[in-house]
Amino acid sequence: MAGHASLCAAVDGPVLLPDDIAYEEECRTFNLSRVLTPAVVVGATSTDDVAAAVRHASRHGMPVAVRNQGHQVVLPTAEDALLITTNRLQEVSVDLGRRTVRVGAGVTWSQVLARTEPAGLAAIVGSAPHVGVVGYTLGGGLSPILGRALGYAADHVRWMEVVTADGAVREVTSDSDPDLFWALLGGKGNFGVVTRMEFEVFPVSRFYGGGLWFRGEEMRPVLEAWRALVPVLGEETTTSFSVQRLPDVAALPQPLRGAFVLHVRLGHLGDSAEGAQIAEPLRTAATPVHDTLAERPFGEIGHIHNDPVHGMPLVETSFALSDFSAATLDRFVELTGPGSGCPMKNVEVRALGGSLDREPTRPNSVSSRGTPYMTFAVGSGSPVQLRAMTEFIGAYTRGMSPWRAPHHIVNFLAADEALSEAEVRGFYGAERYARLAALKRVYDPHNMFRFNHNIRPAA
Ligand SMILES: Cc1cc2nc3c(=O)[nH]c(=O)nc-3n(C[C@H](O)[C@H](O)[C@H](O)COP(=O)(O)OP(=O)(O)OC[C@H]3O[C@@H](n4cnc5c(N)ncnc54)[C@H](O)[C@@H]3O)c2cc1C
């Protein structure tokens, strides 16, 4: 590769080419069917490494891709790119007085939880604590417990350190650089490599929550109860559900092994008696086969969804929903319920609303405010099974299209779902997209950061 020696000399971390033994591990992704095959990888050990790698890419006209935990590969395969891996950037510092946390770009939510929980503090963590903090937050950051009460994770960012396409290291706040701050938080990887981030945390040490699983055959009465419950919930309560066709594995408790079930999730910040009362109409709509609703320390937030932690070959889709009416429920059951032939492991609907609809005091470009529901479908298996799942995704998308809403959370975009500029404009809306594209022209005029749901520099 041209300039390999000078790149090695410019950075402290490993520089790996496709023939190197460690290359494959460095390009690892959660979705094993979406591999990254960049021309070269830089395992950044510092902000200086990131800046040197970006300057190198700029000199050689190479695009730059970024990976931390690899949970989202929107645009495989990053061929010809310089991939910067950030997982070695491991700073985590907690300022108890200011109630803020500062993290490096390689930190996961589990690491933050380990530091904040003993202090009785909580961050706007998502459903899976093994997800990277910075990627999650740049894409909005939707929490299954604190979102409706406090908004998106992006709404609580105070400060970022970012390397922009010119190789400059910038410290960005909503006061110092309101445009770049706005664009980064919501624009995700389009505007630079965020090397460090500081955000607020909140005095929350516990919650009432977990899941109720019902036989799939009984999903209709439970979903009717769920549909009636959502509009009357306060902002301290968050809920979602998922139709699951689970594998027969020892890691699951007996009633769930190999089972077709409806998993209703609940997280409630008020007291447990109140939480149990909220869950009552669900518990009585049918008999749960498994019930994990309980008083829990905040660190057990991952127990609400029980997301898988190990990578596997996946197909997935997601989109926003304008409604979950009786007609939506009917169509959902038809597409995913008993006798539907739905091959997916998981088809979920999350109820949003509350503080997720409010503009934050430090404005950002998160585009999904006002979206009442979102759906996400994912399946894993052999290539033949993945093909059947891809077909299902087409049928599911068409079937749910009457309720499809335009503005979606970019964190849930799957590979190849945002290939055209029109699609990306659709996620953001024309006005927000026009501002993002104008800022892209300022901060990344040659579209160096394009392995994402790409915002093209304005003409
Ligand atoms: C099991 C599971 C559960 C999830 N649950 C939720 C949830 O509840 N709420 C939610 O909001 N999201 C959720 N997500 C989505 C998740 O937030 C995104 O996939 C997030 O990007 C994952 O972080 P990562 O470190 O794995 O990102 P990576 O896959 O490593 O990066 C994804 C993209 O983020 C950008 N990026 C990452 N780091 C940086 C950086 N330092 N600077 C600039 N750009 C960067 C790049 O564009 C990169 O391509 C979930 C994902 C999974 C797999």
The ligand as a MOL file (V3000), in Angstrom:
LIG
                    3D

  0  0  0     0  0            999 V3000
M  V30 BEGIN CTAB
M  V30 COUNTS 53 58 0 0 0
M  V30 BEGIN ATOM
M  V30 1 C -27.9090 -5.8270 20.2970 0
M  V30 2 C -28.0260 -4.3590 19.9610 0
M  V30 3 C -28.8810 -3.5510 20.6820 0
M  V30 4 C -28.9910 -2.1900 20.3950 0
M  V30 5 N -29.8290 -1.4100 21.1380 0
M  V30 6 C -29.8960 -0.0790 20.9000 0
M  V30 7 C -30.7150 0.7670 21.6980 0
M  V30 8 O -31.3970 0.3150 22.6250 0
M  V30 9 N -30.7440 2.0980 21.3980 0
M  V30 10 C -29.9870 2.6350 20.3940 0
M  V30 11 O -30.0260 3.8560 20.2080 0
M  V30 12 N -29.1960 1.8560 19.6280 0
M  V30 13 C -29.1370 0.5190 19.8560 0
M  V30 14 N -28.3470 -0.2730 19.0750 0
M  V30 15 C -27.6250 0.3350 17.9570 0
M  V30 16 C -26.2600 0.8300 18.4250 0
M  V30 17 O -26.4170 1.9860 19.2050 0
M  V30 18 C -25.3880 1.2060 17.2200 0
M  V30 19 O -25.2220 0.0480 16.4590 0
M  V30 20 C -24.0300 1.7530 17.6700 0
M  V30 21 O -23.3900 2.3510 16.5940 0
M  V30 22 C -23.1840 0.6430 18.1990 0
M  V30 23 O -21.9450 1.1010 18.6590 0
M  V30 24 P -20.6260 0.3660 18.1570 0
M  V30 25 O -19.5110 0.8540 18.9690 0
M  V30 26 O -20.8220 -1.0970 18.0880 0
M  V30 27 O -20.5850 1.0000 16.7080 0
M  V30 28 P -19.7350 0.5610 15.4480 0
M  V30 29 O -20.4410 -0.5090 14.6920 0
M  V30 30 O -18.3490 0.2860 15.8140 0
M  V30 31 O -19.8690 1.8880 14.6290 0
M  V30 32 C -21.0330 2.1350 13.9080 0
M  V30 33 C -20.9120 3.4420 13.1930 0
M  V30 34 O -20.9280 4.4880 14.1500 0
M  V30 35 C -20.0820 5.5280 13.7520 0
M  V30 36 N -19.0600 5.6880 14.7970 0
M  V30 37 C -18.7110 4.8020 15.7530 0
M  V30 38 N -17.7610 5.3380 16.5380 0
M  V30 39 C -17.5170 6.5710 16.0550 0
M  V30 40 C -16.6350 7.6250 16.4190 0
M  V30 41 N -15.8200 7.5050 17.4660 0
M  V30 42 N -16.6420 8.7590 15.6910 0
M  V30 43 C -17.4650 8.9130 14.6320 0
M  V30 44 N -18.3140 7.9440 14.2410 0
M  V30 45 C -18.3370 6.7940 14.9410 0
M  V30 46 C -19.4940 5.1380 12.4230 0
M  V30 47 O -20.2960 5.6650 11.3880 0
M  V30 48 C -19.6260 3.6320 12.4180 0
M  V30 49 O -19.7250 3.1030 11.1350 0
M  V30 50 C -28.2250 -1.6260 19.3460 0
M  V30 51 C -27.3700 -2.4540 18.6060 0
M  V30 52 C -27.2570 -3.7950 18.9030 0
M  V30 53 C -26.3290 -4.6540 18.1030 0
M  V30 END ATOM
M  V30 BEGIN BOND
M  V30 1 1 1 2
M  V30 2 1 2 3
M  V30 3 2 2 52
M  V30 4 2 3 4
M  V30 5 1 4 5
M  V30 6 1 4 50
M  V30 7 2 5 6
M  V30 8 1 6 7
M  V30 9 1 6 13
M  V30 10 2 7 8
M  V30 11 1 7 9
M  V30 12 1 9 10
M  V30 13 2 10 11
M  V30 14 1 10 12
M  V30 15 2 12 13
M  V30 16 1 13 14
M  V30 17 1 14 15
M  V30 18 1 14 50
M  V30 19 1 15 16
M  V30 20 1 16 17
M  V30 21 1 16 18
M  V30 22 1 18 19
M  V30 23 1 18 20
M  V30 24 1 20 21
M  V30 25 1 20 22
M  V30 26 1 22 23
M  V30 27 1 23 24
M  V30 28 2 24 25
M  V30 29 1 24 26
M  V30 30 1 24 27
M  V30 31 1 27 28
M  V30 32 2 28 29
M  V30 33 1 28 30
M  V30 34 1 28 31
M  V30 35 1 31 32
M  V30 36 1 32 33
M  V30 37 1 33 34
M  V30 38 1 33 48
M  V30 39 1 34 35
M  V30 40 1 35 36
M  V30 41 1 35 46
M  V30 42 1 36 37
M  V30 43 1 36 45
M  V30 44 2 37 38
M  V30 45 1 38 39
M  V30 46 1 39 40
M  V30 47 2 39 45
M  V30 48 1 40 41
M  V30 49 2 40 42
M  V30 50 1 42 43
M  V30 51 2 43 44
M  V30 52 1 44 45
M  V30 53 1 46 47
M  V30 54 1 46 48
M  V30 55 1 48 49
M  V30 56 2 50 51
M  V30 57 1 51 52
M  V30 58 1 52 53
M  V30 END BOND
M  V30 END CTAB
M  END
